[in-house]
Structures are given as C-alpha cells and as structure tokens.
Amino acid sequence: MAIPFRNPDKNFVFSSANEIAALEAHFSLRKVPEKTTDTLLLCSWNIANLGAQKRSDDALKVLAAGLRKFDLIAVQEVNEKYAHLAQIVELMGANYNFVMSDTAGNNERLAYIYDSAKVKRRQLFGELALRPREYPKHTVDVRYREGGEDKVDTFVDHRFVPFDRNPFIGSFQCGELSITVANTHLYFGKFQNSRKREERARYARRVLEIFALARWAGRRSKKDSTYDKDIILLGDMNVPTMDADESTYKALKKFGYQPLEWHTKTGGSNLGNDKTYDQMSFAPGQIRKRVKDFNVFDFDNALLRDLWQQLEASLSPKKARSKFNSYIKFHFSDHRPLWVCLDTTDI
C-alpha cells in the first residue's frame, strides 16, 4: 500500500495564483521551451502518492499549471483512487486527456496525459509482461560498506522475477514523429548499502528489473515486426546515480539505450538534489537526432518562497530545508519532473 506523506501543518494555505506565477517565472529561468508546432515537449513526473493523500484544490491547480507546459506527460504513482488525476487533467483544459493502467504494486497506476489537439494516440497500448521463457538471468554486483571497508556482494546469475509494476507502453504521433513510450516505476527494494544480504538481494532485484526492461527494448527496437522501433524508456527507475560503477545504471545502458545526462545541468531529480532516480533513455539511431534540449525542472526552488524565508530566518539551514521539503512533498511531490524537447519535422 502507498504510504501518504504527513501533512506538516493543516492550517497552512497558499495562493495558487501566486504559486503559478512563480512557476511560470521559473520555467523561463530554466529555459524550458515554449510549445511550437514542430516540437514535442515530453515530460516524466513521479507525482508522489497522487490520489493517496489529501491535496488541496490549490495544490492541484499548481500541479495542473506545471503539467500544462508540456504536450505529453508520463505520470507515475497514480493511486487506485485516481480522482485527483482526473481533476488535474480537467484543470489543464479541454484539449487534455489521459489514459492509465490498472493497479499493481503499492496500488499504483501509471498514466499518460496528452494534449489531444497536438498529440494523437496510436494503436499500441498495454502493460509489458514478459513470458517466463524470457526471464533473464544476470550477475549483479552490489556495493556496500562493512567494518569501514568497501565491499562487493556478487549475485551470480540472479534471476528476474515479474515486474512489481508492469511498465505501461503507449504509442503516440506528433507531426512526423511516431514514438512508443514505456512508462515505468521500477522496484525499489532496499538501498544498495544494506547490512543484510537478503536486503542486498532486493537491491539486485531492482537491477534485474532495469536489465529486463533494457533488454526488452533493445530487442524490440531491432525486430522488423515491432510496431514502432523508436522506443523511449522513462519514469522512476530508481537509479540512484549515473556513475559507471553503479549496477542499475550499467543495466540501463547495457543494450544500447543511452540515458539523457540531464543531471549535469540543474541537479538531481529528488528534493535532496543528489539522486537520479528518474530517467529518460532513448533507442540508438534516428530518434536521438531529434533531441533538441532537455533538463530536470526544479520546481521546489520556485514554490512557497514566503514559507522558505520564514523557515530560513528561524531555523538552521539543515532543519529549514528538511521542514520546507516536508511541505513541498506533501502538497506537490518529492520528485522533480524531467523533460525533453523533440523535433517533430520530417528529418
């Protein structure tokens, strides 16, 4: 079950109009492109516990305003009770629509929101469920510390088990661009640096989910019978760092899929600014030539500025940040959205 974030102050209110204005100014500061007829603005955002906790109407209006900046959005952590998703899409305007998966791990759905005036749904939609004969085995190195020393726990031929939340595949058309998107919220399990071997095995399971996803995409992008070879993997993949020695990152890249190096521009996709859990990864070939720009959008550095100033004036920097983030993640999310601008002309 999803564990909703605690409301840090039930008496706290804010003006959606003021926060939306701040958000618009931050879009400009971060140089997020305006919509044009020859580009697709694709976004991925884990909106934590969407529908599983009480958000105010003002919070939903701010979320809708942020999402309205984009043409196609992959959303993770939509709860079984999806009324808040539907309300956000309604607030975005008459052109916007959504499609979602059924529930899986943590009673979560995956969803796509799209501007139907610009983006057309195509024929391929469904959940990615591998057949047992396709379950891969993969040797996984899990790094940890014990007794003040760096160590590696190797799980030889670790076997994939079915996805905790099946990736949700959707195909879309925008201009001359046809893409298949795999929207994901992959298994977290435990942290890599766990003391118990059974917990490190759960981290290895996370690596196997990424490995299986990347292998599927790599194989599909090479088959003549594939519906659309321009496949984009995106979502919350729980990749903690984009380092060469990080097992999750190596698994994502193993079959030729190249993630966008967005973290080098603004920072992490978490509120702590130090993790790269969220990813966008592209098939090799023509689709990568369409990438015009990309980044993470640090909305938390724009919203609730009056609150931040109050906390900063009365608390230590560390406590102020921790308290402020408790408001941000309750009203909005603990993940930042990623976006990419794609050329949709006949190139």
BELCORVEN-V379430 format. One record per backbone hydrogen bond with DSSP energy under -1.0 kcal/mol. CO is the residue of the C=O (numbers start at 0). NH is the residue of the N-H. Records with the same first field share a line. If there is no record, write none. Layout:
CO: NH ; NH
This chain:
8: 11
14: 18
15: 19
16: 20
17: 21
18: 22
19: 23
20: 24
21: 25
22: 26
23: 27
24: 28
25: 29
26: 31
27: 30
37: 343
39: 341
40: 70 ; 71
41: 339
42: 73
43: 337
44: 46 ; 75
45: 47
46: 49
48: 51
49: 78
55: 59
56: 60
57: 61
58: 62
59: 63
60: 64
61: 65
62: 66
63: 67
66: 69
70: 114
71: 42
72: 112
73: 44
74: 110
75: 46
76: 49
77: 108
79: 81
81: 85
82: 86
83: 87
84: 88
85: 89
86: 90
87: 91
92: 95
94: 115
96: 113
98: 111
103: 106
104: 107
106: 79
107: 103
108: 77
109: 100
110: 74
111: 98
112: 72
113: 96
114: 117 ; 118
119: 172
123: 170
125: 168
130: 133
131: 134
135: 159
137: 157
139: 154
141: 152
143: 150
145: 148
148: 145
150: 143
152: 141
154: 139
157: 137
163: 104
166: 127
167: 182
168: 125
169: 180
170: 121
171: 178
172: 119
173: 176
176: 173
178: 171
179: 231
180: 169
181: 233
182: 167
183: 235
191: 193
195: 199
196: 200
198: 202
199: 203
200: 204
201: 205
202: 206
203: 207
204: 208
205: 209
206: 210
207: 211
208: 212
209: 213
210: 214
211: 215
212: 216
213: 217
214: 218
215: 219
216: 220
218: 221
222: 225
228: 230
229: 179
230: 282
231: 181
232: 280
233: 183
234: 236 ; 278
235: 185
239: 275
242: 245
245: 249
246: 250
247: 251
248: 252
252: 255
257: 281
259: 261
260: 263
261: 264
268: 335
269: 272
274: 268
276: 236 ; 238
278: 234
279: 259
280: 232
281: 257
285: 288
286: 289
287: 290
289: 342
292: 340
294: 338
296: 298
297: 300
298: 301 ; 302
303: 307
304: 308
305: 309
306: 310
307: 311
308: 312
310: 314
315: 319
316: 320
317: 321
318: 322
319: 323
320: 324
321: 325
322: 326
323: 327
324: 328
325: 329
326: 330
327: 331
333: 270
336: 296
337: 43
338: 294
339: 41
340: 291 ; 292
341: 39
343: 175
344: 346
